């Protein structure tokens, strides 16, 4: 008997966890953005906007063709932007 993964469920669970972690990061980035406005720091403002855009666009990169196993899906986590949670 061979096992297969339900990719729809795997993506759903992955993105649910991702969105929880992303929302936490958005709170941090919102503070950073407000600081950039207060100090008129255009570089910090641009960096913050870029980071938020990357986090918003990431879910569209996860498709059925992106992975074959749960480990491969886990490896897609954007560790450059978010820490990988233990519960996933």
Phi, psi and omega per residue, in radians:
X1 nan 2.312 -3.129
X2 -1.870 2.484 -3.128
X3 -1.700 2.475 3.015
X4 -2.258 2.693 3.116
X5 -1.720 2.589 3.041
X6 -1.485 1.758 -3.040
X7 -1.128 -0.593 3.109
X8 -1.066 -0.808 3.133
X9 -1.161 -0.696 -3.132
X10 -1.107 -0.779 3.121
X11 -1.125 -0.759 3.137
X12 -1.013 -0.811 -3.133
X13 -1.173 -0.756 3.134
X14 -1.026 -0.865 -3.088
X15 -1.235 -0.530 3.063
X16 -1.091 -0.834 3.111
X17 -1.115 -0.745 3.134
X18 -1.016 -0.810 -3.096
X19 -1.138 -0.618 3.078
X20 -1.086 -0.833 -3.129
X21 -1.200 -0.661 3.121
X22 -1.108 -0.716 3.128
X23 -1.057 -0.666 3.085
X24 -1.107 -0.754 -3.134
X25 -1.170 -0.651 3.097
X26 -1.017 -0.657 3.104
X27 -1.056 -0.769 3.103
X28 -1.110 -0.760 -3.108
X29 -1.209 -0.544 3.074
X30 -1.105 -0.731 3.094
X31 -1.115 -0.784 3.122
X32 -1.045 -0.727 3.132
X33 -1.115 -0.776 3.129
X34 -1.079 -0.688 3.091
X35 -1.096 -0.674 3.129
X36 -1.121 -0.608 3.096
X37 -1.228 -0.749 -3.120
X38 -1.108 -0.632 -3.094
X39 -1.718 0.040 -3.118
X40 0.942 0.766 -3.122
X41 -1.685 1.651 -3.066
X42 -1.183 -0.525 3.116
X43 -1.172 -0.816 3.111
X44 -1.116 -0.696 3.119
X45 -1.065 -0.822 3.140
X46 -1.110 -0.714 3.118
X47 -1.103 -0.757 -3.140
X48 -1.119 -0.782 3.115
X49 -1.071 -0.734 3.124
X50 -1.081 -0.793 3.128
X51 -1.075 -0.745 -3.138
X52 -1.157 -0.664 3.115
X53 -1.126 -0.749 3.105
X54 -1.048 -0.782 -3.139
X55 -1.141 -0.649 3.120
X56 -1.206 -0.665 -3.054
X57 -1.451 -0.326 -3.057
X58 -0.953 -0.783 -3.082
X59 -0.969 -0.516 -3.130
X60 -1.236 -0.203 3.127
X61 -1.480 -0.220 -3.106
X62 -1.589 1.985 3.134
X63 -2.286 3.009 3.094
X64 -1.060 -0.528 -3.133
X65 -1.416 -0.148 -3.096
X66 -1.264 -0.390 -3.027
X67 -2.678 2.783 3.070
X68 -2.067 -0.448 -3.112
X69 -2.255 2.892 3.078
X70 -1.075 -0.679 3.123
X71 -1.101 -0.687 3.098
X72 -1.147 -0.670 3.087
X73 -1.117 -0.788 3.122
X74 -1.038 -0.646 -3.139
X75 -1.182 -0.271 3.114
X76 -1.380 -0.202 -3.122
X77 -0.952 2.291 -3.081
X78 -1.358 1.322 -3.055
X79 -1.099 -0.312 3.067
X80 -1.240 -0.380 -3.111
X81 -1.913 -0.575 -3.064
X82 -2.411 2.503 3.014
X83 -1.227 2.515 3.098
X84 -1.349 2.090 -3.125
X85 -1.263 2.650 3.140
X86 -1.196 -0.553 -3.022
X87 -1.312 -0.250 3.141
X88 -1.402 nan nan
